[in-house]
């Protein structure tokens, strides 16, 4: 194992390894999650986070072989949902009609007269 403090140690860029993890799927997933997170933050004006976790473990029968697993987790802010106004009836069910309000069941819509223009002409004379 090389000394991490050795100035001559060659460090492979993280992005190079990321492009190879899970055949590049991790890189693609992170790119999409970052775009979605950015759009949601702009839309909602709220903070969001994107977390990438890499786990490395030696294989059981061969410690020289390393198993790399990863996880992409995004906390996307959501816009506020609109509230709806309801009332509770005597049985505890939601209803859009106020059960304490008097009902006007005898009210009906009056149709507009069909000869309205003829009446207006007579009045204008």
C-alpha positions in Angstrom: 0.0 0.0 0.0 1.4 3.4 -0.9 1.7 6.2 1.6 -1.1 8.8 1.1 1.3 11.5 2.2 3.8 10.6 -0.5 4.0 13.6 -2.9 4.9 11.4 -5.8 1.8 9.2 -5.4 -0.4 9.3 -8.5 -4.0 10.0 -7.6 -6.6 8.9 -10.1 -9.3 11.6 -10.5 -12.5 10.6 -8.8 -14.6 11.4 -11.9 -12.7 8.7 -13.8 -13.6 6.1 -11.3 -17.2 7.4 -11.1 -17.6 6.9 -14.8 -16.7 3.2 -14.4 -18.8 2.4 -11.3 -21.8 0.3 -12.3 -20.9 0.7 -16.0 -21.4 4.5 -15.8 -24.9 4.2 -14.4 -23.9 5.9 -11.1 -22.5 8.9 -13.1 -25.7 9.1 -15.1 -27.9 8.8 -12.0 -26.0 11.6 -10.2 -26.2 13.9 -13.3 -30.0 13.4 -13.5 -30.5 13.8 -9.7 -28.4 17.0 -9.8 -30.5 18.4 -12.6 -33.8 17.5 -10.9 -32.6 18.9 -7.6 -31.6 22.2 -9.2 -34.9 22.5 -11.0 -36.9 21.8 -7.8 -34.9 24.3 -5.8 -35.5 27.0 -8.4 -39.2 26.1 -8.5 -39.8 26.0 -4.8 -37.2 28.4 -3.4 -36.3 25.7 -0.8 -33.1 23.9 0.0 -32.4 20.3 -1.2 -29.5 17.9 -0.9 -27.8 15.3 -3.0 -25.7 12.6 -1.3 -23.5 10.1 -2.9 -22.1 7.2 -0.8 -19.4 4.8 -1.9 -18.6 1.6 0.0 -15.6 -0.4 -0.7 -15.1 -3.9 0.8 -12.6 -6.7 0.1 -13.9 -9.9 -1.5 -14.1 -12.8 1.0 -11.7 -15.2 -0.7 -9.4 -12.6 -2.3 -8.6 -9.4 -0.4 -6.8 -8.0 -3.5 -10.2 -7.8 -5.2 -12.4 -4.9 -4.0 -16.2 -4.8 -4.3 -17.4 -1.2 -4.8 -21.1 -0.4 -4.2 -22.7 3.1 -4.2 -25.9 4.9 -3.4 -27.4 8.1 -4.8 -29.9 9.8 -2.5 -31.5 13.1 -3.3 -33.8 15.1 -1.0 -35.8 17.0 -3.5 -37.9 19.9 -2.1 -41.5 19.8 -2.9 -43.9 22.7 -3.6 -46.6 23.5 -1.2 -49.9 21.8 -1.9 -53.0 23.9 -2.1 -55.5 23.6 0.8 -59.1 22.7 0.3 -62.0 23.9 2.5 -64.3 21.2 3.9 -66.7 20.9 6.8 -67.4 17.9 8.9 -71.0 16.5 8.9 -72.6 15.0 12.0 -71.1 11.6 11.2 -67.6 13.0 10.9 -67.4 12.8 7.1 -65.9 15.6 5.0 -68.3 17.6 3.0 -68.0 20.7 0.9 -71.3 22.0 2.1 -71.6 23.6 5.6 -74.0 21.4 7.5 -74.9 24.4 9.7 -75.9 26.5 6.7 -79.6 26.6 5.7 -80.1 25.0 2.4 -82.1 26.7 -0.4 -83.5 23.6 -2.1 -86.5 25.6 -3.5 -84.3 28.0 -5.5 -84.0 27.4 -9.2 -82.4 29.0 -12.1 -84.8 31.2 -14.2 -84.2 30.9 -17.9 -83.5 34.1 -19.9 -86.5 35.3 -22.0 -86.1 34.4 -25.6 -87.8 37.6 -26.9 -85.8 40.0 -24.9 -84.6 42.1 -27.9 -88.2 42.5 -29.1 -89.2 43.9 -25.7 -86.3 46.3 -25.7 -87.3 47.7 -29.2 -90.8 48.4 -27.9 -89.5 50.2 -24.9 -87.1 52.3 -27.0 -90.1 53.6 -29.1 
